[in-house]
């Protein structure tokens, strides 16, 4: 059976998620964005499901709608938030929210899509983690949940390989997005110092990440699973000045 070319992208309305949607559309996919806001890309093959993915019940309802309307065999879990805080100031409510969004949401969506993937004996799952999974100051809840994605993806890769389903992780470093500028003031000395601390001497762009995601999503890349690709300009090789 020919693989379905329908991809679901969480957080597809802005930043990296929007770039992923654009890249997949250019490659001929039908794309469904799941986000709190509509993705504004004007394309006949783009669809929107508006949902707060930090809400478990809402995510379950959106997942049911997704698989009812579309034969999804490519799932990109990109939605995320940071909620930075030094250890002494970490709020348990923030940890709960990030567990729900980064991990729980991924589980719900993959569970919903699994029957179609198994029926077609084809699936591509790509989780968006972060260079911060290796550790970063003020990132207790964020780093913990993004690191959790790595173990989850490797477990799924082992469980699903025989069904023709691959599971991989893309872990971006600092990328020019609204979320980046929520933490680093635009045009600031802090931004300049951060860029200078990255081996390639620049902050990344959403398209840098989107190309890596499309590599893992490609139907021809069936012999790669359980892997983590850091798209970080070399920042994962040493310390990073945040």
PATOR-689794 format. One record per residue: residue number from 1; x, y, z of N, C-alpha, C, CB in turn. Coordinates in Angstrom, 1 decimal. Atoms other than C-alpha are relative to their C-alpha. Glycine has a CB too. Example, Ala and Ser with C-alpha at 12.3 -4.5 7.8 and 13.67 -1.06 7.14 Angstrom:
! residues 2
- 1	0.9	-1.2	0.0	12.3	-4.5	7.8	0.9	1.2	0.0	-1.0	0.0	1.2;
- 2	-0.9	-1.1	0.0	13.7	-1.1	7.1	-0.8	1.1	0.8	0.4	0.5	-1.4;
! end
This chain:
! residues 242
- 1	0.8	-1.2	0.0	0.0	0.0	0.0	0.9	1.2	0.0	-1.0	0.0	1.2;
- 2	-0.8	-1.2	0.0	1.4	3.4	-0.9	-0.2	0.8	1.2	-0.4	0.8	-1.3;
- 3	0.1	-0.8	-1.2	2.3	5.5	2.1	-0.9	1.3	-0.1	1.4	0.4	0.5;
- 4	0.8	-1.3	0.0	-0.2	8.3	3.0	1.0	1.1	0.1	-0.9	0.0	1.2;
- 5	-0.9	-1.2	-0.1	1.3	11.7	2.5	-0.7	1.1	0.8	0.3	0.6	-1.5;
- 6	0.7	-0.9	-0.9	-0.7	13.3	5.3	0.9	0.1	1.3	-1.4	-0.5	0.4;
- 7	-0.8	-0.3	-1.2	1.4	14.9	8.1	-0.7	0.9	1.0	1.4	0.6	-0.4;
- 8	0.5	-0.8	-1.1	0.2	16.3	11.4	1.1	0.7	0.7	-0.9	-0.8	1.0;
- 9	-1.1	-0.8	-0.6	2.3	19.1	12.9	-0.6	0.7	1.2	0.6	1.0	-1.0;
- 10	0.5	-0.7	-1.2	1.7	20.3	16.5	0.8	1.3	0.0	0.2	-0.8	1.3;
- 11	-0.6	-1.3	-0.1	2.4	24.0	17.1	0.4	0.5	-1.4	1.2	-0.1	0.8;
- 12	-0.3	-0.4	1.4	2.2	24.7	13.3	-0.3	1.4	-0.3	-0.7	-0.9	-0.9;
- 13	0.4	-1.3	0.3	1.0	28.2	13.6	1.1	1.1	0.0	-1.1	0.5	0.9;
- 14	-1.0	-1.0	-0.1	4.3	30.0	14.2	1.4	-0.7	0.2	-0.2	0.9	1.2;
- 15	-1.4	0.5	-0.2	8.1	29.6	14.4	0.4	-1.2	-0.7	0.2	-0.2	1.5;
- 16	-0.5	1.2	0.6	9.6	26.3	13.8	-1.1	-0.9	-0.6	0.8	-0.9	1.0;
- 17	1.2	0.8	0.5	6.2	24.6	13.4	-0.5	0.5	-1.3	-1.1	0.0	1.0;
- 18	0.4	-0.6	1.3	5.2	27.0	10.7	0.9	-0.3	-1.1	-0.2	1.5	0.1;
- 19	-1.0	0.3	1.0	8.4	26.4	8.9	0.0	-1.5	-0.4	1.4	0.3	0.5;
- 20	0.2	1.5	0.3	7.9	22.6	9.1	-1.2	-0.1	-0.9	-0.2	-0.8	1.3;
- 21	1.2	0.0	0.9	4.4	23.1	7.6	0.3	0.4	-1.4	-1.1	0.8	0.6;
- 22	-0.4	-0.6	1.3	5.8	25.2	4.8	0.9	-1.0	-0.8	0.8	1.3	0.1;
- 23	-0.9	1.0	0.7	8.5	22.6	4.0	-0.7	-1.2	-0.5	1.2	-0.3	0.9;
- 24	0.8	1.2	0.4	6.2	19.6	4.0	-1.0	0.3	-1.1	-0.7	-0.5	1.2;
- 25	0.9	-0.3	1.1	3.7	21.4	1.8	0.7	0.1	-1.3	-0.7	1.4	0.3;
- 26	-0.8	-0.1	1.2	6.4	22.2	-0.7	0.5	-1.4	-0.5	1.3	0.8	0.3;
- 27	-0.4	1.3	0.4	7.3	18.5	-0.7	-1.2	-0.9	-0.4	0.7	-0.7	1.2;
- 28	1.2	0.7	0.5	3.7	17.5	-1.6	-0.8	-0.6	1.0	0.4	-1.0	-1.0;
- 29	0.8	0.6	-1.0	2.3	16.6	1.7	-1.3	0.8	0.2	0.8	0.0	1.4;
- 30	1.2	-0.6	-0.6	-1.2	17.3	3.0	0.3	0.2	1.5	-1.3	-0.8	-0.2;
- 31	-0.5	-0.3	-1.3	-0.5	19.0	6.3	-1.2	0.5	0.9	1.1	1.1	0.0;
- 32	1.0	-0.4	-1.0	-2.7	19.4	9.4	0.7	0.6	1.2	-0.9	-1.2	0.5;
- 33	-0.6	-0.7	-1.2	-1.6	22.0	12.0	-0.9	-0.1	1.2	0.3	1.5	-0.4;
- 34	0.7	0.1	-1.3	-2.7	21.4	15.6	0.6	1.1	0.9	0.0	-1.4	0.6;
- 35	-0.6	-1.1	-0.8	-2.2	24.6	17.6	-1.1	0.9	0.5	0.9	0.9	-0.8;
- 36	1.0	-0.9	-0.6	-4.0	27.2	19.7	-0.5	1.0	-1.0	0.5	0.7	1.2;
- 37	0.4	-0.9	1.0	-4.1	29.5	16.7	0.1	-0.6	-1.4	0.9	1.3	0.0;
- 38	0.0	0.5	1.4	-4.7	28.9	13.0	1.3	0.3	-0.7	-1.1	0.5	-0.8;
- 39	-1.1	-0.2	0.9	-1.7	28.5	10.7	-0.5	0.8	-1.2	0.7	-1.3	-0.4;
- 40	0.5	-0.9	1.1	-2.0	31.4	8.2	0.6	-0.3	-1.4	0.3	1.4	0.4;
- 41	-0.5	0.3	1.3	-0.2	29.7	5.3	-1.2	-0.2	-1.0	0.9	-1.3	0.0;
- 42	1.0	0.1	1.0	-2.4	30.0	2.2	0.3	-1.1	-0.9	-0.2	1.4	-0.7;
- 43	-0.3	1.1	0.8	-2.4	26.6	0.7	-1.1	-1.0	0.0	1.3	-0.7	0.5;
- 44	1.2	0.9	0.1	-5.1	24.2	-0.5	0.2	-1.3	0.8	-0.3	-0.4	-1.4;
- 45	-0.2	1.3	-0.7	-3.5	21.2	1.3	0.4	0.2	1.5	1.2	-0.7	-0.7;
- 46	-0.2	-0.2	-1.4	-3.1	22.9	4.7	-1.4	0.0	0.7	0.7	1.4	0.2;
- 47	1.2	0.1	-0.8	-5.8	22.2	7.3	0.4	0.4	1.5	-0.6	-1.4	0.0;
- 48	-0.2	-0.4	-1.4	-6.2	23.5	10.9	-0.9	-0.7	1.0	-0.1	1.5	0.1;
- 49	0.8	0.4	-1.1	-7.4	22.0	14.1	0.5	0.8	1.2	0.1	-1.6	0.3;
- 50	-0.4	-0.9	-1.1	-7.4	24.6	16.9	-0.2	-0.7	1.3	-0.7	1.3	-0.1;
- 51	0.1	0.7	-1.3	-6.6	23.1	20.3	1.1	0.4	0.9	0.1	-1.5	-0.3;
- 52	-1.0	-0.3	-1.0	-4.7	23.8	23.5	0.5	-1.4	0.4	-0.6	0.7	1.3;
- 53	-0.6	1.3	-0.2	-2.4	20.8	23.6	0.5	-0.2	1.4	1.1	-0.2	-1.0;
- 54	-0.3	0.2	-1.4	-1.6	21.4	27.2	-1.2	-0.5	0.8	0.6	1.2	0.6;
- 55	1.3	0.5	-0.6	-5.2	20.3	28.0	-0.2	-1.4	-0.5	-1.2	1.0	-0.4;
- 56	0.1	1.5	0.4	-5.4	16.5	28.1	-1.3	-0.3	-0.7	0.2	-0.8	1.2;
- 57	1.3	0.4	0.6	-9.1	16.3	27.4	-0.1	0.6	-1.4	-1.1	0.5	0.9;
- 58	0.1	-0.6	1.3	-8.9	18.8	24.5	0.9	-0.7	-1.0	0.4	1.5	0.1;
- 59	-0.9	0.7	0.9	-5.9	17.0	23.1	-0.6	-1.3	-0.5	1.3	-0.3	0.6;
- 60	0.6	1.3	0.3	-7.8	13.7	23.2	-1.1	0.2	-1.1	-0.6	-0.6	1.2;
- 61	1.0	-0.3	1.0	-10.7	15.3	21.3	0.5	0.4	-1.3	-1.0	1.1	0.6;
- 62	-0.6	-0.4	1.3	-8.5	16.8	18.7	0.7	-1.2	-0.7	1.1	1.1	0.3;
- 63	-0.6	1.2	0.6	-6.6	13.5	18.2	-1.1	-0.8	-0.6	0.7	-0.8	1.1;
- 64	1.1	0.8	0.6	-10.0	11.8	17.6	-0.4	0.6	-1.3	-1.1	-0.2	1.0;
- 65	0.4	-0.7	1.2	-11.0	14.5	15.1	1.1	-0.2	-1.1	-0.2	1.5	0.3;
- 66	-1.1	0.1	1.0	-7.6	14.3	13.4	0.0	-1.4	-0.7	1.4	0.1	0.7;
- 67	0.0	1.3	0.7	-7.7	10.5	12.7	-1.3	-0.3	-0.6	0.4	-1.0	1.0;
- 68	1.3	0.2	0.7	-11.4	10.7	11.8	0.0	0.6	-1.3	-1.1	0.5	0.9;
- 69	0.1	-0.7	1.2	-10.8	13.2	9.1	1.2	-0.3	-1.0	0.1	1.5	0.3;
- 70	-1.2	0.2	0.8	-7.3	12.2	7.9	0.7	-1.3	0.3	1.0	1.2	0.2;
- 71	-0.8	1.2	-0.2	-5.2	9.1	7.3	1.5	0.4	0.3	0.0	-1.0	-1.2;
- 72	-1.3	-0.5	-0.4	-2.2	10.4	9.2	1.0	-1.1	0.2	-0.1	0.9	1.3;
- 73	-1.1	0.9	-0.2	1.0	8.5	8.9	1.3	0.7	0.3	0.2	-0.9	-1.3;
- 74	-1.2	-0.8	-0.4	3.5	11.3	9.6	-0.4	0.9	1.1	0.6	0.8	-1.2;
- 75	0.3	-0.8	-1.1	3.4	12.9	13.0	1.2	0.8	0.5	-0.7	-0.8	1.1;
- 76	-1.1	-0.8	-0.5	5.6	15.8	14.0	-0.4	0.8	1.2	0.5	1.1	-1.1;
- 77	0.4	-0.7	-1.2	5.4	16.9	17.6	1.0	1.1	0.3	-0.1	-1.0	1.2;
- 78	-0.8	-1.2	-0.1	6.8	20.4	17.7	-0.4	0.9	1.1	0.1	0.7	-1.3;
- 79	0.5	-1.0	-1.0	4.6	22.3	20.2	0.8	0.0	1.3	-1.5	-0.2	0.3;
- 80	-0.7	-0.1	-1.3	6.5	23.5	23.3	0.1	1.4	0.6	1.4	-0.5	-0.3;
- 81	-0.2	-1.3	-0.7	7.0	26.2	25.9	1.2	-0.2	0.9	-1.2	0.4	0.7;
- 82	-1.2	0.1	-0.8	10.0	27.0	28.1	-0.3	0.1	1.5	1.0	1.1	-0.4;
- 83	0.3	-0.3	-1.5	8.8	28.5	31.5	1.3	-0.1	0.8	-1.0	-1.0	0.5;
- 84	-1.3	0.0	-0.6	12.4	29.3	32.6	-0.1	0.4	1.5	0.9	0.9	-0.7;
- 85	-0.1	-0.4	-1.4	13.2	29.5	36.3	1.3	-0.7	0.6	-1.3	-0.4	0.8;
- 86	-1.0	0.6	-0.7	16.2	28.9	38.5	-0.6	-1.1	1.0	0.9	1.0	0.8;
- 87	0.5	1.2	-0.8	15.9	25.7	40.7	-0.9	0.5	1.2	1.1	-0.8	0.5;
- 88	0.7	-0.5	-1.2	14.8	27.7	43.8	-1.4	0.5	-0.3	0.8	1.0	0.7;
- 89	1.3	-0.7	0.4	11.9	29.3	41.8	-0.9	-0.9	-0.8	0.3	1.2	-0.7;
- 90	0.8	0.8	0.8	10.6	26.3	39.9	-1.3	-0.3	0.6	0.8	-1.4	-0.3;
- 91	1.3	0.3	-0.5	6.9	25.9	40.2	-0.5	-1.4	-0.5	-1.0	1.1	-0.5;
- 92	0.4	1.3	0.4	5.5	22.4	40.2	-1.1	0.0	-1.0	-0.5	-0.8	1.2;
- 93	1.1	-0.1	1.1	2.5	23.6	38.1	0.6	0.1	-1.3	-0.9	1.2	0.3;
- 94	-0.7	-0.1	1.3	5.0	24.5	35.4	0.5	-1.3	-0.5	1.1	1.0	0.1;
- 95	-0.4	1.4	0.4	6.5	21.0	35.5	-1.1	-0.8	-0.5	0.7	-0.6	1.2;
- 96	1.1	0.7	0.4	3.1	19.5	35.3	-0.5	0.4	-1.5	-1.2	0.1	0.9;
- 97	0.4	-0.4	1.3	2.2	21.6	32.3	0.9	-0.4	-1.1	-0.1	1.6	0.0;
- 98	-1.0	0.4	1.0	5.4	20.8	30.4	0.0	-1.5	-0.2	1.4	0.5	0.4;
- 99	0.2	1.4	0.1	5.0	17.1	31.1	-1.2	-0.3	-0.9	-0.2	-0.7	1.4;
- 100	1.2	0.2	0.8	1.5	17.3	29.6	0.2	0.4	-1.4	-1.1	0.8	0.6;
- 101	-0.1	-0.5	1.3	2.5	19.3	26.6	1.1	-0.8	-0.8	0.4	1.5	0.0;
- 102	-1.1	0.6	0.7	5.9	17.8	25.7	-0.1	-1.6	-0.1	1.3	0.3	0.6;
- 103	0.0	1.5	-0.1	5.3	14.1	26.7	-1.4	-0.5	-0.2	0.6	-0.4	1.3;
- 104	1.3	0.6	0.1	1.6	13.4	27.3	-0.7	0.2	-1.3	-0.8	0.6	1.1;
- 105	0.6	-0.3	1.3	0.4	15.1	24.1	0.6	-0.9	-1.0	0.3	1.5	-0.3;
- 106	-0.6	0.9	1.0	2.9	13.1	22.1	-0.6	-1.4	0.1	1.5	0.0	0.1;
- 107	0.6	1.3	-0.2	1.6	9.9	23.6	-1.4	-0.1	-0.6	0.0	-0.4	1.5;
- 108	1.4	0.1	0.5	-2.0	10.7	22.9	-0.1	0.0	-1.5	-0.8	1.2	0.6;
- 109	0.1	-0.1	1.4	-1.4	11.7	19.3	0.5	-1.2	-0.7	0.7	1.3	-0.5;
- 110	-0.6	1.2	0.7	0.8	8.7	18.4	-0.9	-1.1	0.2	1.4	-0.3	0.6;
- 111	1.0	1.0	-0.2	-1.7	6.4	20.0	-1.1	0.0	-0.9	-0.5	0.0	1.5;
- 112	1.1	-0.1	0.9	-4.4	7.8	17.9	0.3	-0.4	-1.4	-0.5	1.5	0.1;
- 113	-0.4	0.3	1.4	-2.4	7.5	14.7	0.5	-1.4	-0.3	1.1	1.0	-0.4;
- 114	-0.6	1.3	0.1	-1.0	4.1	15.4	-0.8	-1.0	-0.9	0.2	-0.6	1.3;
- 115	0.8	1.0	0.8	-3.9	2.0	13.9	0.2	0.2	-1.5	-1.4	0.1	0.3;
- 116	-0.3	-0.3	1.4	-3.5	3.7	10.5	1.4	-0.3	-0.4	-0.4	1.5	-0.3;
- 117	-1.3	0.3	0.3	0.2	3.5	10.6	0.3	-1.5	-0.1	1.0	0.6	1.0;
- 118	-0.2	1.4	0.0	0.1	-0.2	11.4	-0.7	-0.7	-1.1	-0.5	-0.6	1.3;
- 119	0.7	0.5	1.1	-2.5	-0.9	8.8	0.8	0.1	-1.3	-1.4	0.6	-0.1;
- 120	-0.7	-0.3	1.3	-0.4	0.7	6.1	1.5	-0.5	0.1	0.0	1.5	-0.2;
- 121	-1.4	0.4	-0.2	2.9	-0.7	7.6	0.9	1.1	-0.4	0.3	-1.3	-0.8;
- 122	-0.8	-1.2	0.2	4.3	2.8	7.4	-0.3	1.1	1.0	-0.1	0.5	-1.5;
- 123	0.2	-1.1	-0.9	4.8	5.6	9.8	1.3	0.8	0.3	-0.6	-0.4	1.3;
- 124	-1.2	-0.8	-0.4	7.1	8.5	10.6	-0.4	0.9	1.2	0.4	0.9	-1.2;
- 125	0.2	-0.9	-1.1	7.2	10.1	14.0	1.3	0.8	0.3	-0.4	-0.9	1.3;
- 126	-1.2	-0.8	-0.3	9.5	13.0	14.7	-0.4	0.9	1.2	0.4	0.9	-1.2;
- 127	0.2	-0.8	-1.2	9.7	14.6	18.2	1.0	1.1	0.0	0.1	-0.9	1.3;
- 128	-0.9	-1.2	-0.1	11.1	18.1	18.6	0.5	0.1	1.5	-0.6	1.3	-0.5;
- 129	-0.6	-0.2	-1.3	13.4	18.0	21.7	0.7	1.4	0.0	0.9	-1.2	0.4;
- 130	-0.7	-1.2	-0.1	16.0	20.6	22.4	1.5	-0.3	0.4	-0.6	1.0	1.0;
- 131	-1.3	0.1	-0.5	19.7	21.1	22.9	0.1	0.1	1.5	0.9	1.1	-0.6;
- 132	0.1	-0.2	-1.5	18.6	22.0	26.5	-0.2	-1.3	0.7	-1.1	0.9	0.3;
- 133	0.1	1.3	-0.6	18.0	18.3	27.0	1.3	-0.4	0.7	-0.4	-1.1	-1.0;
- 134	-1.3	0.3	-0.5	21.7	18.2	27.7	0.3	0.8	1.3	1.1	0.2	-1.0;
- 135	-0.2	-0.9	-1.2	21.3	20.8	30.5	0.2	1.5	-0.4	1.2	-0.4	0.8;
- 136	-0.1	-1.5	0.3	20.9	24.6	30.5	-0.5	0.7	1.3	-0.7	0.4	-1.3;
- 137	0.4	-0.8	-1.2	20.6	27.1	33.4	-1.5	0.5	-0.3	0.9	1.1	0.3;
- 138	1.4	-0.5	-0.1	17.0	28.1	34.3	-1.0	-1.0	-0.8	-0.1	1.4	-0.6;
- 139	0.8	0.8	0.9	15.6	25.1	32.3	-0.4	-1.3	0.7	0.7	-0.4	-1.2;
- 140	0.3	1.3	-0.7	14.7	22.5	35.0	-1.2	-0.7	-0.6	-0.3	0.3	1.5;
- 141	1.2	0.7	0.5	11.2	21.7	33.8	0.1	-0.3	-1.5	-1.3	0.8	0.3;
- 142	-0.1	0.1	1.5	12.0	22.3	30.1	1.0	-1.1	-0.3	0.5	1.3	-0.6;
- 143	-1.0	1.0	0.3	15.2	20.2	30.1	-0.4	-1.4	0.4	1.3	0.4	0.7;
- 144	0.5	1.3	-0.5	13.6	17.4	32.1	-0.9	-0.6	-1.0	-0.6	0.1	1.3;
- 145	1.0	0.6	0.9	10.7	17.0	29.7	0.6	-0.2	-1.4	-1.2	0.9	-0.1;
- 146	-0.6	0.2	1.4	12.8	17.5	26.5	0.9	-1.2	0.0	0.7	1.3	-0.4;
- 147	-0.8	1.2	-0.1	15.2	14.9	27.8	-0.8	-1.3	0.0	0.9	0.1	1.2;
- 148	0.9	1.1	-0.1	12.3	12.6	28.5	-0.4	-0.4	-1.4	-1.2	0.4	0.8;
- 149	0.3	0.3	1.3	11.5	12.8	24.8	1.0	-1.0	-0.6	-0.1	1.2	-0.9;
- 150	-1.1	0.8	0.5	14.8	11.1	24.0	-0.3	-1.5	0.3	1.4	0.4	0.4;
- 151	0.3	1.4	-0.5	14.0	8.0	26.1	-1.3	-0.6	-0.6	0.0	-0.1	1.5;
- 152	1.3	0.4	0.5	10.4	7.9	24.9	0.2	-0.4	-1.5	-1.0	1.1	0.1;
- 153	-0.2	0.3	1.4	11.5	8.0	21.2	0.7	-1.3	-0.2	0.7	1.2	-0.7;
- 154	-0.8	1.2	0.2	14.1	5.3	21.6	-0.9	-1.3	0.4	1.2	0.0	0.9;
- 155	0.9	1.1	-0.3	11.5	3.1	23.3	-1.0	-0.3	-1.1	-0.8	0.3	1.4;
- 156	1.0	0.1	1.1	8.9	3.7	20.6	0.7	-0.6	-1.2	-0.7	1.3	-0.3;
- 157	-0.7	0.5	1.2	11.5	3.0	17.9	0.2	-1.5	0.1	1.4	0.7	-0.1;
- 158	-0.1	1.4	-0.2	12.1	-0.4	19.4	-1.3	-0.7	-0.2	0.6	-0.3	1.4;
- 159	1.4	0.6	0.0	8.4	-1.2	19.8	-0.6	0.0	-1.4	-0.9	0.7	0.9;
- 160	0.8	-0.2	1.3	7.3	0.0	16.3	0.8	-0.3	-1.2	-0.4	1.4	0.0;
- 161	-0.8	0.2	1.2	10.2	-0.9	14.0	-0.6	-1.1	-0.9	1.4	-0.3	0.4;
- 162	0.6	1.2	0.8	8.6	-4.2	12.9	-1.2	0.4	-0.8	-0.2	-1.1	0.9;
- 163	1.2	-0.5	0.7	5.5	-2.2	11.8	0.3	0.9	-1.1	-0.9	0.6	1.0;
- 164	-0.4	-0.9	1.0	7.5	-0.1	9.4	-0.1	1.5	0.5	-0.9	-0.2	-1.2;
- 165	0.1	-1.3	-0.5	7.3	2.9	11.7	1.3	0.4	0.6	-1.2	0.1	1.1;
- 166	-1.2	-0.5	-0.6	10.3	5.0	12.5	-0.3	1.2	1.0	1.0	0.5	-1.1;
- 167	0.2	-1.0	-1.0	10.7	7.3	15.5	1.3	0.7	0.2	-0.6	-0.5	1.3;
- 168	-1.3	-0.7	-0.1	13.4	10.0	15.6	-0.3	1.3	0.7	0.6	0.2	-1.3;
- 169	0.0	-1.2	-0.7	14.2	13.2	17.4	0.9	1.1	-0.7	0.4	-0.2	1.5;
- 170	-0.8	-1.1	0.4	15.3	16.6	16.2	0.1	0.9	1.2	-0.6	0.8	-1.3;
- 171	-0.2	-0.8	-1.2	16.9	18.7	18.9	0.6	1.3	-0.4	0.9	-0.7	1.1;
- 172	-0.6	-1.3	0.4	17.3	22.4	18.0	0.8	0.7	1.1	-1.1	0.9	-0.5;
- 173	-0.7	-0.9	-0.9	19.7	24.8	19.6	-0.8	1.3	-0.1	1.5	0.2	-0.3;
- 174	0.7	-1.3	0.0	18.9	28.5	19.8	-0.5	0.3	-1.5	0.9	1.1	0.5;
- 175	0.6	-0.3	1.3	16.6	29.4	16.9	-0.8	1.3	0.0	-1.0	-1.2	-0.5;
- 176	0.8	-1.3	0.0	15.1	32.8	15.9	-1.5	-0.3	-0.1	0.5	0.8	-1.2;
- 177	1.5	0.2	-0.1	11.5	32.4	17.0	-0.5	0.9	1.1	-0.4	-1.5	0.3;
- 178	0.6	-0.8	-1.1	9.1	34.3	19.2	0.3	-0.6	1.4	-1.6	0.0	-0.2;
- 179	-0.3	0.6	-1.3	9.8	31.8	22.0	1.4	0.3	0.4	-0.2	-1.5	-0.1;
- 180	-1.4	-0.4	-0.3	13.5	32.6	21.7	0.1	1.4	0.5	0.9	-0.1	-1.3;
- 181	0.0	-1.4	-0.4	12.8	36.3	22.0	-0.8	0.2	1.3	-0.5	0.9	-1.1;
- 182	0.6	-0.1	-1.3	10.6	35.7	25.0	1.0	-0.1	1.1	-1.1	-1.1	0.2;
- 183	-1.1	0.3	-1.0	13.8	34.7	26.8	1.2	1.0	-0.2	0.4	-1.4	0.0;
- 184	-1.1	-0.8	0.4	16.5	36.7	24.9	-0.5	1.2	-0.7	1.0	-0.8	-0.9;
- 185	0.4	-1.2	0.7	15.8	40.3	24.1	0.6	0.2	-1.4	0.3	1.3	0.9;
- 186	-0.5	-0.2	1.4	16.0	41.0	20.4	1.0	1.1	-0.1	-1.2	0.3	-1.0;
- 187	-1.0	-1.0	0.2	19.1	42.9	19.4	0.8	0.3	1.2	-0.7	1.2	-0.5;
- 188	-0.7	-0.3	-1.3	20.5	42.8	22.9	1.5	-0.6	-0.1	-0.7	-0.7	1.1;
- 189	-1.4	0.5	-0.1	24.1	42.2	23.9	0.0	-1.4	0.4	0.8	0.8	1.1;
- 190	0.2	1.5	-0.4	22.9	38.9	25.4	-0.1	-0.8	-1.2	-1.2	-0.2	1.0;
- 191	0.2	0.8	1.2	21.8	37.8	22.0	1.3	-0.1	-0.8	-1.1	0.7	-0.9;
- 192	-1.3	0.0	0.7	25.1	38.8	20.4	1.0	-0.9	0.7	0.6	1.5	0.0;
- 193	-0.9	1.0	-0.7	27.1	36.9	23.1	-0.4	-1.4	-0.2	0.0	0.4	1.5;
- 194	0.5	1.3	0.2	24.9	33.9	22.6	0.4	-0.5	-1.4	-1.5	-0.1	0.1;
- 195	-0.4	0.3	1.4	25.5	33.9	18.8	1.5	-0.3	0.0	-0.4	1.1	-1.0;
- 196	-1.4	0.1	0.1	29.2	34.3	19.4	0.5	-1.3	0.7	0.7	1.2	0.7;
- 197	-0.4	1.2	-0.8	29.3	31.3	21.8	-0.3	-1.3	-0.8	-0.7	-0.1	1.3;
- 198	0.4	1.1	0.8	27.8	29.0	19.1	1.2	-0.2	-1.1	-1.3	0.2	-0.8;
- 199	-1.1	0.2	0.9	30.6	27.3	17.0	-0.2	0.6	-1.4	0.3	-1.4	-0.1;
- 200	0.1	-0.5	1.4	29.1	28.4	13.6	-0.3	1.5	0.1	-1.2	-0.7	-0.7;
- 201	0.1	-1.5	-0.2	28.7	32.0	15.1	-1.3	0.6	-0.5	1.2	0.6	-0.7;
- 202	1.3	-0.6	0.2	25.0	32.5	14.5	-1.1	-0.8	0.7	-0.2	0.0	-1.5;
- 203	1.2	0.6	-0.5	21.6	31.7	15.9	-0.7	-0.7	-1.2	-0.9	1.0	0.7;
- 204	0.7	0.7	1.1	19.6	29.2	13.8	-1.3	0.6	-0.5	-0.2	-1.4	0.4;
- 205	1.3	-0.4	0.6	16.6	29.8	11.6	-1.0	-1.2	0.0	0.2	0.6	-1.4;
- 206	1.0	1.1	0.1	13.3	27.8	11.6	0.2	-1.0	-1.1	-1.3	0.6	0.0;
- 207	-0.2	0.9	1.2	14.1	26.5	8.1	1.1	-1.0	0.2	0.3	0.8	-1.2;
- 208	-1.1	0.9	-0.3	17.3	24.9	9.4	-0.6	-1.3	0.7	1.1	0.6	1.0;
- 209	0.7	1.1	-0.7	15.1	22.7	11.7	-0.9	-0.7	-0.9	-0.7	0.5	1.3;
- 210	1.0	0.6	0.9	12.4	22.1	9.1	0.7	-1.0	-0.9	-0.7	1.1	-0.7;
- 211	-0.7	0.9	1.0	14.9	20.5	6.7	0.4	-1.3	0.7	1.2	0.7	-0.6;
- 212	-0.4	1.2	-0.7	16.1	18.1	9.4	-1.2	-0.9	0.3	0.7	0.4	1.3;
- 213	1.3	0.8	-0.2	12.5	17.1	10.2	-0.4	-0.7	-1.2	-1.1	1.0	0.5;
- 214	0.4	0.6	1.2	11.7	16.5	6.6	0.9	-1.2	-0.4	0.0	1.0	-1.1;
- 215	-0.9	1.1	0.2	14.8	14.2	6.4	-0.5	-1.2	0.7	1.4	0.3	0.4;
- 216	0.5	1.2	-0.8	13.4	11.9	9.1	-1.3	-0.4	-0.5	0.0	0.4	1.5;
- 217	1.4	0.4	0.5	9.9	12.1	7.6	0.0	-0.6	-1.3	-0.8	1.3	0.0;
- 218	-0.1	0.5	1.3	11.0	11.1	4.2	-0.3	-1.5	-0.1	1.3	0.3	-0.7;
- 219	0.3	1.4	0.1	9.5	7.7	3.2	1.2	-0.9	-0.3	-1.1	-0.3	-1.0;
- 220	-1.2	0.8	0.4	12.8	6.6	1.7	1.0	-0.2	1.2	0.7	0.8	-1.1;
- 221	-0.9	0.1	-1.1	14.6	7.0	5.1	-0.6	-1.0	1.0	0.3	1.3	0.7;
- 222	0.6	1.0	-0.8	13.3	3.7	6.5	1.0	-0.8	0.9	-0.7	-1.0	-0.9;
- 223	-1.0	0.7	-0.8	16.6	2.5	8.0	0.6	0.8	1.1	1.1	-0.5	-1.0;
- 224	-0.5	-0.9	-1.1	17.0	5.3	10.5	-1.1	0.1	1.0	0.4	1.4	-0.6;
- 225	1.1	-0.1	-1.1	15.1	5.1	13.8	0.7	0.0	1.3	-1.0	-1.2	-0.1;
- 226	-0.5	-0.1	-1.3	15.7	5.9	17.4	1.2	1.0	0.1	0.4	-1.3	0.5;
- 227	-1.2	-0.9	0.0	18.2	8.7	16.6	-0.4	1.4	0.4	0.6	0.0	-1.4;
- 228	0.1	-1.4	-0.4	18.7	12.2	17.8	0.9	0.9	-0.9	0.3	0.3	1.5;
- 229	-0.8	-0.9	0.9	19.9	15.0	15.4	-0.1	1.3	0.6	-0.6	0.0	-1.5;
- 230	-0.1	-1.4	-0.6	21.1	18.2	17.1	0.2	1.0	-1.2	1.1	0.1	1.0;
- 231	-0.1	-1.1	1.0	20.4	21.2	14.8	0.3	1.2	0.8	-1.3	0.1	-0.9;
- 232	-0.4	-1.0	-1.0	22.4	23.6	16.9	1.2	0.8	-0.3	0.1	-0.7	1.3;
- 233	-1.3	-0.8	0.4	25.4	25.0	15.0	1.2	-0.5	0.8	-0.3	1.4	0.2;
- 234	-1.1	0.5	-0.8	27.6	22.8	17.2	-0.1	0.3	1.5	1.3	0.6	-0.5;
- 235	0.2	-0.3	-1.4	26.2	24.1	20.5	0.0	-1.2	0.9	-1.2	0.9	0.2;
- 236	0.1	1.2	-0.8	25.7	20.6	21.7	1.3	-0.6	0.4	-0.9	-1.1	-0.7;
- 237	-1.3	0.5	-0.2	29.4	20.0	21.7	0.7	0.6	1.2	0.9	0.3	-1.2;
- 238	-0.6	-0.6	-1.2	30.1	22.2	24.7	-1.0	0.9	0.7	1.2	0.9	-0.4;
- 239	0.9	-0.9	-0.8	28.7	24.9	27.0	-0.6	1.1	-0.9	0.8	0.6	1.2;
- 240	0.7	-1.0	0.8	26.3	27.5	25.8	-0.3	1.2	1.0	-1.3	-0.5	-0.6;
- 241	0.1	-1.2	-0.9	26.2	31.1	27.2	-1.4	0.6	-0.2	1.0	1.1	-0.3;
- 242	1.3	-0.5	0.1	22.5	31.8	27.8	-0.2	1.3	0.8	-1.0	-1.1	0.4;
! end
